Amino acid sequence: MDDAAAFMKSVGFALRYNATPSLPLAAMYKAAGDARRAIELTNALLASREVVESNVIADRLVLIHRDVVPYVFSLRVRRRSPKLSAEAAKVFQLIDIEGHATSGEARRYLGIAGQKRPDAADLALAELQRELLIDRGPSSVPKKGIPYLSPEGFPYRVLEKAHKDLVQTAASIQADVAVRHIIEKFLSGANSVTPRKLQSMFRLLFSDMEMNEALDALEKDRKILRDSKQLSIHLWGRS
């Protein structure tokens, strides 16, 4: 657990499941070396509130270390959708009132049990995570079978209630500071990235203009280095 917490603190962002060649992100499966162990560690990190899970980055389920969450939250709040879908609003109300809810409970609440997946409940929960309104809490790991299929399901919870301290910290963070911090932290866990990939991954958090201004400031402060054609970005001192 200590190693997992230190790993997340060092990389800032990590895919919950498998690594992918198209995304320059660390991954818990790869770091743990075993799927079951990765799920166990992830549940422990969620239980201790060391990480928050969201799909706000690259449309994938990503674990975000608590040190980075306030910066991510402060930026996402500015760019949230003006209105939730009807299903997402209903599911959020359920989670808020009950304190937590699984996808199965959301499905029954919407009256859509038995429909083909992904169904309206799955889409509503994904929408709420994308807006950083909810995150997932820990669940048990079955002793046999697929490790991520918890028998009781994943408990979703209201993010602002589960991580009240991080939300309060986010309120005082300026947007330009947040963008620079996120880019620098992301690069600490990635060898390099193209501007196009960087913007694609973090498009829900900042604009092209904000990204370019942050890159200029980081380069001026000798935090990052871009190649002569500005096609690749990496931390200063890394090749």
Backbone torsions as a table, in degrees:
resi	resn	phi	psi	omega
1	MET	NA	-42.8	178.8
2	ASP	-62.1	-40.8	178.7
3	ASP	-65.7	-40.1	179.8
4	ALA	-64.9	-41.4	178.6
5	ALA	-65.4	-41.6	178.4
6	ALA	-65.6	-38.7	177.6
7	PHE	-61.0	-48.6	-179.1
8	MET	-64.6	-37.3	178.8
9	LYS	-64.6	-35.6	-177.2
10	SER	-74.8	-38.4	-175.9
11	VAL	-94.5	-24.3	178.7
12	GLY	81.1	-48.4	-178.5
13	PHE	-130.1	138.9	175.6
14	ALA	-151.0	137.6	174.7
15	LEU	-61.0	138.8	-179.8
16	ARG	-66.3	-35.7	-175.1
17	TYR	-112.2	-125.1	-172.6
18	ASN	-80.1	152.1	172.4
19	ALA	-73.2	159.6	178.9
20	THR	-139.1	139.8	-178.1
21	PRO	-60.8	-25.4	-176.1
22	SER	-84.2	-8.9	-178.6
23	LEU	-122.8	120.6	178.3
24	PRO	-79.8	62.3	-179.5
25	LEU	-125.0	145.2	171.8
26	ALA	-65.6	164.6	-179.2
27	ALA	-143.1	138.5	-179.1
28	MET	-64.4	-38.3	179.4
29	TYR	-59.6	-45.5	-178.5
30	LYS	-68.7	-40.7	-178.6
31	ALA	-66.0	-40.7	-178.0
32	ALA	-79.4	-25.2	179.4
33	GLY	78.7	2.5	-177.9
34	ASP	-159.4	132.0	-175.5
35	ALA	-61.1	-46.8	-178.3
36	ARG	-63.3	-42.7	178.8
37	ARG	-64.8	-37.9	179.3
38	ALA	-62.5	-41.9	179.2
39	ILE	-66.9	-41.1	177.6
40	GLU	-60.3	-45.4	-179.6
41	LEU	-67.0	-39.8	178.9
42	THR	-62.0	-43.4	177.5
43	ASN	-61.5	-39.4	178.1
44	ALA	-65.4	-39.7	179.1
45	LEU	-66.6	-39.0	177.4
46	LEU	-67.7	-39.9	-179.5
47	ALA	-64.2	-37.8	-179.0
48	SER	-85.0	-0.5	-178.0
49	ARG	60.9	28.9	176.7
50	GLU	-75.7	-25.6	179.0
51	VAL	-136.3	159.9	171.2
52	VAL	-120.3	138.9	177.3
53	GLU	-100.4	133.1	178.4
54	SER	-152.8	160.6	172.9
55	ASN	-108.3	23.9	-177.7
56	VAL	-73.7	-14.9	-179.1
57	ILE	-111.1	121.8	174.7
58	ALA	57.2	20.1	179.6
59	ASP	57.9	26.9	178.1
60	ARG	-123.2	155.7	175.7
61	LEU	-71.6	114.2	-175.6
62	VAL	-124.8	137.8	172.9
63	LEU	-88.3	130.6	-178.6
64	ILE	-117.3	125.0	-179.1
65	HIS	-65.7	146.6	-175.4
66	ARG	-57.8	-28.7	178.4
67	ASP	-65.9	-26.8	-176.2
68	VAL	-96.0	-23.1	-174.7
69	VAL	-53.8	-45.7	-179.4
70	PRO	-57.6	-36.7	179.5
71	TYR	-68.6	-42.6	178.6
72	VAL	-65.5	-45.5	-177.9
73	PHE	-62.7	-43.3	-177.9
74	SER	-60.8	-34.9	179.2
75	LEU	-79.4	-38.0	-177.4
76	ARG	-67.7	-37.5	-179.0
77	VAL	-56.7	-36.8	-178.8
78	ARG	-67.4	-29.5	-170.9
79	ARG	-114.8	18.9	177.3
80	ARG	-64.1	153.0	175.0
81	SER	-63.2	142.4	-177.1
82	PRO	-64.3	-24.0	-177.7
83	LYS	-149.8	136.6	175.9
84	LEU	-76.7	156.0	171.4
85	SER	-65.0	160.1	-178.5
86	ALA	-59.9	-41.1	-179.4
87	GLU	-66.9	-43.0	179.6
88	ALA	-63.6	-39.9	178.8
89	ALA	-63.0	-40.1	179.3
90	LYS	-67.0	-43.6	-179.0
91	VAL	-66.6	-39.2	178.2
92	PHE	-62.7	-40.2	177.7
93	GLN	-61.5	-42.0	177.8
94	LEU	-60.0	-49.2	-178.6
95	ILE	-63.2	-41.2	-178.2
96	ASP	-64.3	-43.0	-177.7
97	ILE	-72.7	-45.1	-175.3
98	GLU	-82.0	-18.6	-177.6
99	GLY	95.9	-30.8	175.2
100	HIS	-167.9	160.8	177.7
101	ALA	-159.1	145.9	176.0
102	THR	-91.2	170.7	177.8
103	SER	-64.3	-34.9	177.2
104	GLY	-63.2	-41.4	178.2
105	GLU	-67.5	-37.5	176.7
106	ALA	-65.0	-37.7	-179.3
107	ARG	-65.0	-44.6	179.0
108	ARG	-67.2	-36.6	179.9
109	TYR	-63.3	-37.2	179.2
110	LEU	-83.5	-10.7	179.2
111	GLY	71.5	39.3	-176.1
112	ILE	-125.9	21.1	-178.9
113	ALA	-56.4	137.8	176.0
114	GLY	92.6	-1.5	179.5
115	GLN	-80.3	161.0	179.8
116	LYS	-63.7	136.3	179.2
117	ARG	-90.9	147.0	-3.5
118	PRO	-71.9	135.5	-178.8
119	ASP	-104.1	-170.9	-176.3
120	ALA	-61.6	-32.9	178.7
121	ALA	-68.8	-43.7	177.2
122	ASP	-59.0	-45.2	-178.5
123	LEU	-67.0	-37.0	179.0
124	ALA	-66.2	-44.2	179.6
125	LEU	-65.2	-39.8	177.1
126	ALA	-62.9	-40.5	178.0
127	GLU	-62.7	-43.7	-179.0
128	LEU	-66.7	-37.0	176.2
129	GLN	-69.3	-37.8	179.5
130	ARG	-64.7	-31.5	178.3
131	GLU	-86.8	1.8	-177.3
132	LEU	57.5	38.2	174.7
133	LEU	-93.7	-26.0	178.0
134	ILE	-136.6	161.7	166.3
135	ASP	-140.0	174.5	-178.2
136	ARG	-97.9	138.8	174.4
137	GLY	-90.8	180.0	-178.5
138	PRO	-75.3	157.5	176.5
139	SER	-143.0	170.9	-179.6
140	SER	-78.1	158.1	177.4
141	VAL	-111.4	120.2	-179.2
142	PRO	-62.3	143.9	-178.7
143	LYS	-70.2	-27.2	178.5
144	LYS	-128.3	159.2	177.4
145	GLY	85.7	-160.5	-177.3
146	ILE	-72.2	121.7	-172.3
147	PRO	-65.0	-28.7	-177.1
148	TYR	-88.4	-0.2	176.8
149	LEU	-94.5	81.2	-179.9
150	SER	-66.7	135.3	-178.1
151	PRO	-61.5	-31.6	-179.1
152	GLU	-94.9	-5.0	179.8
153	GLY	86.4	168.7	178.9
154	PHE	-87.1	128.9	178.3
155	PRO	-84.4	116.0	175.3
156	TYR	-86.4	145.0	-177.5
157	ARG	-139.5	158.7	178.5
158	VAL	-70.5	122.5	-174.3
159	LEU	-62.5	-42.2	-176.5
160	GLU	-67.4	-19.9	175.7
161	LYS	-89.5	-40.0	-177.8
162	ALA	-73.0	-27.6	-176.7
163	HIS	-131.1	52.5	-175.7
164	LYS	-58.0	-39.5	-178.7
165	ASP	-64.7	-38.3	-179.3
166	LEU	-70.4	-37.3	177.9
167	VAL	-65.7	-40.6	177.9
168	GLN	-63.5	-40.3	177.6
169	THR	-63.5	-38.1	-178.0
170	ALA	-61.0	-29.6	-174.9
171	ALA	-62.7	-24.6	-176.3
172	SER	-101.6	5.9	-176.9
173	ILE	-93.7	127.3	178.3
174	GLN	-78.0	150.0	-174.0
175	ALA	-60.2	-45.1	-177.3
176	ASP	-64.9	-36.5	177.0
177	VAL	-65.6	-41.6	-179.2
178	ALA	-64.2	-43.3	-179.1
179	VAL	-63.0	-45.2	179.6
180	ARG	-62.9	-42.5	-178.0
181	HIS	-63.9	-44.1	-178.1
182	ILE	-64.7	-44.0	-179.8
183	ILE	-63.3	-45.6	-179.2
184	GLU	-64.5	-41.1	-179.7
185	LYS	-67.9	-41.4	177.4
186	PHE	-59.2	-43.4	-178.6
187	LEU	-68.0	-21.9	177.7
188	SER	-67.1	-21.7	178.5
189	GLY	-108.1	1.9	-179.8
190	ALA	-125.2	142.6	178.8
191	ASN	-66.7	-43.5	178.5
192	SER	-166.5	169.0	179.1
193	VAL	-155.8	149.9	174.4
194	THR	-87.3	152.5	176.4
195	PRO	-55.8	-38.2	-179.5
196	ARG	-63.4	-44.0	178.8
197	LYS	-67.4	-39.8	179.5
198	LEU	-59.7	-47.7	179.9
199	GLN	-66.6	-37.7	178.5
200	SER	-62.1	-42.5	-177.3
201	MET	-69.4	-37.5	-173.1
202	PHE	-111.4	25.6	-174.6
203	ARG	-63.4	-23.8	179.4
204	LEU	-82.2	-6.4	-176.6
205	LEU	-108.3	-37.9	-178.4
206	PHE	-150.1	159.8	-177.1
207	SER	-85.9	171.0	175.1
208	ASP	-58.5	-43.8	-178.8
209	MET	-62.7	-45.0	179.5
210	GLU	-63.4	-39.9	178.4
211	MET	-62.9	-46.9	-178.0
212	ASN	-65.1	-38.8	176.7
213	GLU	-64.0	-39.9	178.6
214	ALA	-66.7	-41.5	178.8
215	LEU	-63.5	-41.0	177.8
216	ASP	-62.0	-43.6	-178.9
217	ALA	-66.8	-41.9	179.7
218	LEU	-66.0	-37.4	178.5
219	GLU	-69.7	-39.3	177.9
220	LYS	-62.2	-36.6	179.4
221	ASP	-84.8	6.6	179.1
222	ARG	59.0	38.7	175.3
223	LYS	-94.7	-31.7	179.2
224	ILE	-131.5	167.6	177.1
225	LEU	-138.1	132.4	175.7
226	ARG	-110.6	144.8	179.6
227	ASP	-69.3	173.0	-172.6
228	SER	-58.7	-31.0	179.9
229	LYS	-96.8	3.4	179.7
230	GLN	55.1	38.1	178.0
231	LEU	-97.3	-13.6	-178.2
232	SER	-139.7	141.8	-178.9
233	ILE	-126.4	135.0	174.5
234	HIS	-149.7	165.0	179.5
235	LEU	-64.0	148.8	178.4
236	TRP	-58.7	133.0	179.9
237	GLY	93.5	-8.5	176.1
238	ARG	-102.7	143.6	178.2
239	SER	-99.1	NA	NA
